Amino acid sequence: MSQPEHWQLKKELNLAHVLTTIALLVSGVVYVSDLDKRISTNSQELNHLKQIRNEDQKRIEKRLDSIDKKLDTLLSAKRVVQ
């Protein structure tokens, strides 16, 4: 078996390789821009959920305060009766 002593390179430019490379670059850009949009949307949804959670927490605290007042009233009325 004879092996060539030097590397040989072809100076050809294959159209299929160029088109494939362009398609990969375009799909990569589209993927990254879509990913950026999804991250932005998720960030907005997360902020909205935090806001809703804070409002719910305040509402629950008010409701618990109301229940505490009612229980205190019931317990004080019970002590007076006894």
NUVEXVO-904631 format. One line per 5 residues: number of its first residue (from 1); their letters; for each residue x, y, z of N, C-alpha, C. Coordinates in steps of 0.02 Angstrom, whole numbers, plus 32768, in hexadecimal, padded with zeros to 4 digits. Each point is the difference from the previous one (the first is absolute). Layout:
NUM) A) X/Y/Z/X/Y/Z/X/Y/Z | ...
! end
This chain:
1) MSQPE) 8029/7FC5/8000/7FD7/803B/8000/802C/803E/8000 | 7FF3/8029/7FD2/8027/803E/7FFD/7FD7/8039/801C | 801E/8025/802B/7FDF/8039/801F/801D/803F/7FE3 | 7FD4/8031/7FF5/801B/803F/7FE6/802B/8023/8034 | 8032/8021/7FE8/802E/8021/802E/7FE5/8044/8017
6) HWQLK) 7FD5/801F/7FDA/7FE7/8042/8011/7FB4/7FFF/8001 | 7FE4/802D/8028/7FB7/8009/8001/7FEB/8020/7FBE | 7FC5/7FEC/7FEB/7FE4/8020/7FC4/7FBD/801E/8012 | 7FF6/803F/7FEF/7FC2/8023/800D/7FE0/8014/7FBE | 7FBE/7FF5/7FFC/7FDD/8016/7FC4/7FE9/8049/800B
11) KELNL) 8005/8028/7FCE/7FEB/8045/8005/7FBB/8009/7FE2 | 7FD2/7FD5/8015/7FBC/8002/7FE6/7FD2/801B/8036 | 7FCB/801E/7FE9/7FCD/8018/802E/7FBF/7FDF/7FEC | 7FE8/7FD4/802C/7FC5/7FD9/7FF1/7FC2/8028/8014 | 7FD1/8008/7FD2/7FC4/8027/800C/7FD6/7FE2/8039
16) AHVLT) 7FFD/7FBF/8005/7FD9/7FE0/8035/801D/8012/8045 | 8042/8003/8006/801E/8011/8040/7FF2/8049/8012 | 8001/802C/7FCF/7FF2/8047/800D/7FB7/8008/8017 | 7FD2/7FE0/7FDC/7FBA/8005/8012/7FF2/7FE2/8045 | 8020/7FC9/8010/7FF7/7FE0/8041/801A/802E/8037
21) TIALL) 8038/801E/7FF6/801D/802E/8032/7FD3/803C/800A | 7FE6/801C/7FC9/7FD2/8039/8007/7FC1/7FEC/8025 | 7FE5/7FC5/7FF0/7FC3/7FE9/8022/800D/7FF6/804A | 803A/7FE5/8012/8010/7FF7/8047/8007/8043/8024 | 801E/8031/7FE0/8008/8042/801F/7FBC/8021/800A
26) VSGVV) 7FD4/7FFC/7FCD/7FBE/801E/8006/7FD8/7FDE/8036 | 8001/7FBE/8002/7FDA/7FDD/8034/801C/800F/8045 | 8041/8009/8007/801E/8012/8040/7FE9/8045/8017 | 7FFD/8030/7FD2/7FEA/8043/8012/7FB6/7FFF/8014 | 7FD7/7FDB/7FDA/7FB9/7FFB/8010/7FF6/7FE0/8045
31) YVSDL) 8026/7FCC/800E/7FFA/7FDE/8041/8013/802E/8039 | 8036/8025/7FF9/8016/802D/8035/7FCE/8039/800A | 7FE5/801B/7FCB/7FCF/8036/8008/7FC0/7FE6/801F | 7FEB/7FC4/7FEF/7FC5/7FE2/801F/800D/7FF2/8049 | 803B/7FEA/8010/8012/7FF3/8046/7FFF/8040/8028
36) DKRIS) 8018/8037/7FE3/7FFF/8040/8022/7FB8/8017/800D | 7FD4/7FF6/7FD0/7FB9/8012/800A/7FE1/7FD7/8038 | 800F/7FC0/8001/7FE3/7FD5/8034/801A/8014/8045 | 803F/8011/8005/801C/8015/8040/7FDF/8041/8017 | 7FF5/802E/7FD2/7FDF/803F/8011/7FB9/7FF4/8018
41) TNSQE) 7FDC/7FD4/7FDC/7FBB/7FF0/8013/7FFD/7FE0/8045 | 802D/7FD1/800C/8002/7FDF/8042/8010/8031/8037 | 802C/8030/7FF3/8010/8032/8032/7FC3/802B/8011 | 7FDA/8013/7FCD/7FC4/8028/800C/7FCC/7FD7/8027 | 7FF8/7FC1/7FEE/7FD0/7FD6/8023/8015/7FF6/8049
46) LNHLK) 8041/7FF8/800C/8019/7FF7/8043/7FF2/803F/802A | 800B/803A/7FE4/7FF1/803E/8025/7FB6/8006/800F | 7FD7/7FEC/7FD0/7FB7/8003/800A/7FEC/7FCF/8038 | 801C/7FC5/8000/7FF0/7FCE/8034/8017/8018/8045 | 8039/8021/8003/8017/801B/8040/7FD0/8035/801A
51) QIRNE) 7FE7/8029/7FD2/7FD1/8034/8014/7FBF/7FE0/801A | 7FE7/7FCE/7FDD/7FC3/7FDE/8016/800C/7FDE/8043 | 8039/7FE2/8009/8010/7FDF/8040/8000/8032/803A | 801D/803A/7FF5/8001/8033/8034/7FB9/8018/8011 | 7FD7/8009/7FCD/7FBA/8015/800C/7FDA/7FCA/8026
56) DQKRI) 800A/7FC1/7FED/7FDF/7FC9/8023/8017/7FFB/8049 | 8040/800B/800A/801B/7FFD/8044/7FE2/8037/802C | 7FF9/803C/7FE4/7FE1/8037/8026/7FB7/7FF0/8010 | 7FDC/7FE4/7FCE/7FBA/7FEE/800A/7FF9/7FCB/8037 | 802C/7FCF/7FFF/7FFE/7FCB/8033/800F/801D/8045
61) EKRLD) 8030/802D/8004/8010/801F/8041/7FC5/8027/801B | 7FDE/8025/7FD4/7FC5/8025/8016/7FCA/7FD1/8019 | 7FF6/7FC9/7FDB/7FCD/7FCF/8014/8012/7FE0/8043 | 803F/7FF0/800A/8015/7FE3/8040/7FF7/8032/8039 | 800E/803F/7FF3/7FF5/8033/8034/7FB6/8003/8012
66) SIDKK) 7FD5/7FFC/7FCE/7FB9/8001/800D/7FEB/7FC3/802A | 801B/7FC6/7FEF/7FF0/7FC3/8026/801A/8006/8048 | 803B/801D/8009/801B/800B/8043/7FD2/802C/802A | 7FE8/8036/7FE2/7FD3/802E/8024/7FC0/7FDC/8014 | 7FE5/7FD8/7FD3/7FC2/7FDC/800F/800C/7FCD/8038
71) LDTLL) 8038/7FDE/7FFE/8010/7FD0/8035/8009/8023/8043 | 8023/8038/7FFF/8009/8026/803E/7FBC/8016/801D | 7FD4/8016/7FD4/7FBD/8014/8015/7FDA/7FC5/801E | 8003/7FC7/7FE0/7FDE/7FC4/801A/801D/7FEA/8043 | 8043/8001/8005/801F/7FEA/803E/7FF1/8031/803A
76) SAKRV) 8000/8041/7FF1/7FF1/8030/8035/7FB6/7FFB/8015 | 7FD4/7FF3/7FD1/7FB9/7FF8/8010/7FF6/7FC1/8029 | 8025/7FCC/7FF2/7FFA/7FC1/8024/8018/8009/8048 | 8034/8028/800A/801B/800C/8043/7FCE/8028/802A | 7FDE/802E/7FE1/7FD0/8029/8024/7FC6/7FD5/8016
81) VQ) 7FEA/7FD1/7FD7/7FC7/7FD5/8010/8012/7FD2/803B | 803D/7FE9/8001/8012/7FD0/8035/8008/8023/8040
! end
